[in-house]
Amino acid sequence: MQVVRKPQGSVVIIGAGTQGRRLAYMWSSKGGTVALVDLQEQQLRDGLQYVQQLREEAKDHDGDWGAVEVSQPAALESTLKDAWLVVECVPENLKLKQKVITQLDDLAPERTIIASNSSSYGIFEILEGLNLKNNKRVMSAHCYWPPETSAIEIMGHKDSDPKLIDLVLEQCKEHGFSPFHVRQPSIGYIYNRIWAAIKRETLLTLSEGVATPKEIDAIFKDVLKTPKGPCEQMDVVGLDVVLDIENHYAESRNGIPTEPRDYLQNMIQGGHLGVKNGQGFYDYDQER
Ligand SMILES: NC(=O)c1ccc[n+]([C@@H]2O[C@H](COP(=O)([O-])OP(=O)(O)OC[C@H]3O[C@@H](n4cnc5c(N)ncnc54)[C@H](O)[C@@H]3O)[C@@H](O)[C@H]2O)c1
C-alpha cells in the first residue's frame, strides 16, 4: 500500500466546456481552489454560472465550497504556479491535445500532475512523438457525462509514477468521484470498450436482419433492466460520433468487423444522425 501525500495548491482546468465546468465544480467541492482557463470569455462566464447552478442543487453539502477563479491562456504560467493538478479538457483533436500537454509540461512546476480528460485518446497515444521534460507525471483522468455519473478512469503509461497515480485515485475519491484504475494502456479505457462491443454487435445484428432496433432495445432492457437500449443510446450520442469512435478502434486494432461501420455509414448518408437531427434509429420528429 502506497502512502499518499495530501496535495497542496489548486486544480487548474484547461477548457471550460461541457466537461471542464463540471470538473471545476467537483474539484472545488471540498474547499479547494480551482482555476478555469478558456480562450473564450463567454465559456468562462457560462462555466461559472454552471458551477453555481450545481452548487445550488447540492442540497446535502456542508457549504465549504472552494473558490473557482477564471483565467486566460495568456496568463497560464502564473495560473499554474500554485497547481498540484492540471487537467486538459480541450476539444477532441489529437494535435491540439499534444500541443496543450507540451505547453503544460513546459510551464507547470515540476510537482504539478498533468492529466487529460480525452475520451478517444489514451495518454500513451497523446505522448507518442512528444519529447516532454517530465512525462512521469502525465496521465489520463477520463470522466463521463452526465455529471451525476461519478465514474472516473485513471490511466498511466509505461513511465508513469505509480505514487502519482495513487494520489490522483485517492483525491478523486475524496472529491466524490468513483475512481477506477485502468491497469494497462487501453483505447476506450474500461467502460467504453465494453460499450463499444455492445454497439458493434448491435449494428452487426441489425445488418444481418436478425432483429429491428425496437426489438433489440426491448430485449436489452428486459434482460438488463436498464432505462435505454443500445439503439436509443446511440441515437443520443449521435451516429456520426459513434462512427468516429468505431473508426478509431478499427485504426488501432486488428479484427474489428467492417459491417457495423458500413451500416452506420449508410444511415448517416441517408440523413440519420440521431436525436440531434430528429432522425436516427427512431423518428424523433414524429414523436415531437
Ligand atoms: N462532453 C462529454 O460528454 C465528454 C465526456 C467524457 C470526456 N470528454 C472529453 O472532454 C474533453 C472536452 O470535451 P467537452 O465536451 O468539454 O468539449 P467542449 O467543446 O464543450 O469544450 C472545450 C473547451 O475548450 C476550449 N478551448 C479550446 N482550445 C483551448 C485552449 N488552447 N486553451 C483553453 N481552452 C481551450 C474551448 O473554447 C471550449 O470551451 C474532450 O477531450 C472529450 O473527449 C467529453
The ligand as an SDF file (V2000), in Angstrom:
LIG
                    3D

 44 48  0  0  0  0  0  0  0  0999 V2000
  -18.7580   16.0440  -23.4370 N   0  0  0  0  0  0  0  0  0  0  0  0
  -18.7100   14.8270  -22.9220 C   0  0  0  0  0  0  0  0  0  0  0  0
  -19.7220   14.1820  -22.6580 O   0  0  0  0  0  0  0  0  0  0  0  0
  -17.3540   14.1920  -22.5960 C   0  0  0  0  0  0  0  0  0  0  0  0
  -17.3300   13.0190  -21.8360 C   0  0  0  0  0  0  0  0  0  0  0  0
  -16.0950   12.4810  -21.4850 C   0  0  0  0  0  0  0  0  0  0  0  0
  -14.9150   13.0790  -21.9030 C   0  0  0  0  0  0  0  0  0  0  0  0
  -14.9640   14.2030  -22.6740 N   0  0  0  0  0  0  0  0  0  0  0  0
  -13.6970   14.7790  -23.1250 C   0  0  0  0  0  0  0  0  0  0  0  0
  -13.5220   16.0670  -22.5570 O   0  0  0  0  0  0  0  0  0  0  0  0
  -12.7830   16.8840  -23.4690 C   0  0  0  0  0  0  0  0  0  0  0  0
  -13.5490   18.1660  -23.6570 C   0  0  0  0  0  0  0  0  0  0  0  0
  -14.8260   17.8620  -24.1690 O   0  0  0  0  0  0  0  0  0  0  0  0
  -16.0310   18.8700  -23.9920 P   0  0  0  0  0  0  0  0  0  0  0  0
  -17.2420   18.1390  -24.4260 O   0  0  0  0  0  0  0  0  0  0  0  0
  -15.9780   19.5120  -22.6480 O   0  0  0  0  0  0  0  0  0  0  0  0
  -15.6270   19.9690  -25.1130 O   0  0  0  0  0  0  0  0  0  0  0  0
  -16.2630   21.4120  -25.3420 P   0  0  0  0  0  0  0  0  0  0  0  0
  -16.1340   21.6870  -26.7910 O   0  0  0  0  0  0  0  0  0  0  0  0
  -17.5860   21.5210  -24.6810 O   0  0  0  0  0  0  0  0  0  0  0  0
  -15.2520   22.3870  -24.5530 O   0  0  0  0  0  0  0  0  0  0  0  0
  -13.9320   22.6060  -24.9320 C   0  0  0  0  0  0  0  0  0  0  0  0
  -13.4900   23.9870  -24.4510 C   0  0  0  0  0  0  0  0  0  0  0  0
  -12.0850   24.1180  -24.6540 O   0  0  0  0  0  0  0  0  0  0  0  0
  -11.8350   25.4760  -25.0370 C   0  0  0  0  0  0  0  0  0  0  0  0
  -10.5050   25.5350  -25.6510 N   0  0  0  0  0  0  0  0  0  0  0  0
  -10.1330   25.1430  -26.8860 C   0  0  0  0  0  0  0  0  0  0  0  0
   -8.7980   25.2750  -27.0540 N   0  0  0  0  0  0  0  0  0  0  0  0
   -8.3230   25.7990  -25.8840 C   0  0  0  0  0  0  0  0  0  0  0  0
   -7.0300   26.1790  -25.4260 C   0  0  0  0  0  0  0  0  0  0  0  0
   -5.9560   26.0440  -26.1920 N   0  0  0  0  0  0  0  0  0  0  0  0
   -6.9180   26.6700  -24.1660 N   0  0  0  0  0  0  0  0  0  0  0  0
   -8.0070   26.8180  -23.3750 C   0  0  0  0  0  0  0  0  0  0  0  0
   -9.2550   26.4800  -23.7610 N   0  0  0  0  0  0  0  0  0  0  0  0
   -9.4100   25.9720  -24.9980 C   0  0  0  0  0  0  0  0  0  0  0  0
  -13.0000   25.8400  -25.9230 C   0  0  0  0  0  0  0  0  0  0  0  0
  -13.1570   27.2340  -26.0220 O   0  0  0  0  0  0  0  0  0  0  0  0
  -14.1500   25.1280  -25.2090 C   0  0  0  0  0  0  0  0  0  0  0  0
  -14.7840   25.9950  -24.2650 O   0  0  0  0  0  0  0  0  0  0  0  0
  -12.6150   16.0640  -24.7600 C   0  0  0  0  0  0  0  0  0  0  0  0
  -11.3280   15.5030  -24.7740 O   0  0  0  0  0  0  0  0  0  0  0  0
  -13.6560   14.9700  -24.6390 C   0  0  0  0  0  0  0  0  0  0  0  0
  -13.2620   13.7650  -25.2470 O   0  0  0  0  0  0  0  0  0  0  0  0
  -16.1560   14.7840  -23.0160 C   0  0  0  0  0  0  0  0  0  0  0  0
  1  2  1  0
  2  3  2  0
  2  4  1  0
  4  5  1  0
  4 44  2  0
  5  6  2  0
  6  7  1  0
  7  8  2  0
  8  9  1  0
  8 44  1  0
  9 10  1  0
  9 42  1  0
 10 11  1  0
 11 12  1  0
 11 40  1  0
 12 13  1  0
 13 14  1  0
 14 15  2  0
 14 16  1  0
 14 17  1  0
 17 18  1  0
 18 19  2  0
 18 20  1  0
 18 21  1  0
 21 22  1  0
 22 23  1  0
 23 24  1  0
 23 38  1  0
 24 25  1  0
 25 26  1  0
 25 36  1  0
 26 27  1  0
 26 35  1  0
 27 28  2  0
 28 29  1  0
 29 30  1  0
 29 35  2  0
 30 31  1  0
 30 32  2  0
 32 33  1  0
 33 34  2  0
 34 35  1  0
 36 37  1  0
 36 38  1  0
 38 39  1  0
 40 41  1  0
 40 42  1  0
 42 43  1  0
M  CHG  2   8   1  16  -1
M  END
$$$$
